[in-house]
């Protein structure tokens, strides 16, 4: 049985949550899952016309907020869900960040979605070989600081 990512609860739009649930169910631990926009529309239960639904899916692809899965559009009106490298358990080895760290990072990155930054930091940590951290809070705030300063340059 697959569990939901904790980042699932940070998804704000109901369609994003439903699409994540479908990706989790059908893609699971496989490398990828392809589905037509028409089938995805039916499975999601959306009442939107196909044209509007396709636009919402394209917006989701551009935003790339979906935890664990990367979405891409393919020829033939198909959507591919690909598991991210850090999906299976990488994020589970880091403790949750403290409220103080979240607030400190939020103060540094005004106007940026702090939870997207957290997801990027966790992915960065996993890709860098999961080094042992003395303080996850300090590492996250440092990551945000570097990211914020890079945006000013």
N, C-alpha and C positions, 0 to 999 in steps of 0.2 A: 504494500500500500504506500502510495506517495503522499507526502505531507505538503501543505501549502507553504510557500516561502513567507517569512515574516514581512517581507516587502509587499506582499499581496495586500496587506491591510493599509498600505500607503497609497494604493491606487485610488484615485478620486472618482473616476467615472465608472458607472455601472457596466458600461460596455467593456472597458478595460478589464474589469474583474471577471466578467463572463468569458472573454476571450482567453484570459490567463487560465481559467478553470478548464476550458476546452483544450487548450494546448497541453496542460498538465495531464489531462485524461488521455488524450490521443497520442501525444508525443512521448510523455513520460520520460523514461531514461534512454529512449532511442536517440539517434543523432539528429533526425529531423522528421517532420511531418508536413505533407503537402495537402492542401485542401482548396477546392474552388471557392470563389467568393459567394456563389449561390448556396452551396452547402453550408458554409460558415454563417451566412445570413440566417438560414433555417435553424441551424444548431444553436445560434446565439439567442434566438427568440426575439430578435429586433423587429420592430414594426416599421422601420424605415424602408423607403424604396431602395432598390439595389444601388442606384446611382449615389444616393446619399450615404448608404452604408459603405460603399467602396471608398468614398471620400473620408469617412471616419477612420477606416482601416489604414488608408494612406497617411492620415495624420498620426495614427499610432506608430506606423513604421518610421515616420520622420522623427517623432519624439523619442522613440526607443526606450520607453519607461518600463516595459514588461519585464518583471523579474524572471530570471532563469532562461528566458527564450528571446531570441532575436527574430524579428519578423522581416520578411522580404517579399517583394512582389515578383512574380515570374510571368512569362508569356502564357497566354491562354487563360487569363483571368484567374490565376492561381496564387495562393499565399503559402509561403514556406515558413515554418517555425523551426528554428535550429537551436539546439541547446547551447547555452553559453559554456565556455570551458570551465567556469567556476561553479557550475550548477549543483553538482550532486551533493557535496557536503562542505565545500570550501568555506562558505560564510558561517558555518556552525562552530568553527574553532575560535571565533572572535567573540568576546563578551559584548552584550549590548552597550551602547555608549551612554554615558551619564547625561542627565539633563543639562548639567553645567557645560559639558563639552559641546552639546548641540547648540546651546545659546551662545557660547563663545564663537563657534564656527558661523552661526547665523549673523553675528555682529560683523564678522570679517567679510562675509559674502552677501552683502545686502542685495536683495532682488533675485537671488539664485535660490532654487529649490534645494533646501538642505538635505532632503532625503535622497534626491538624485545624487548629490555629492557623496552622501554616505555609501550609496550603492556603488558608485565609481571607485571610492576608496577601498571598499571591501574587495572589489574585483581586481584592483591594482595590487592589493596585498596578496591575493591568491595567485596572481600571475607572477609575482616577484618571488615565488617559492615559499610563501607563508613564513616569513622570518618571525622569530620570537620577539614579541613587543614587551617592553617594560611597562608601557602605559598605552593602551589602545586609544584612550581619550586624547592624550598628547599627540599621538601619531596622526589621528584624524584632524585635529586642529592644525597641525603642521602641514598636512596635505592640503587643507583648504587655504591656508596662508600662501603656499606655493602656487596653487591654482589661481587664487585671486591676483597675486602679483604678476603671474604670467599673462593674465587678461589685461593688465594695465599697459604692458609693453607693446 
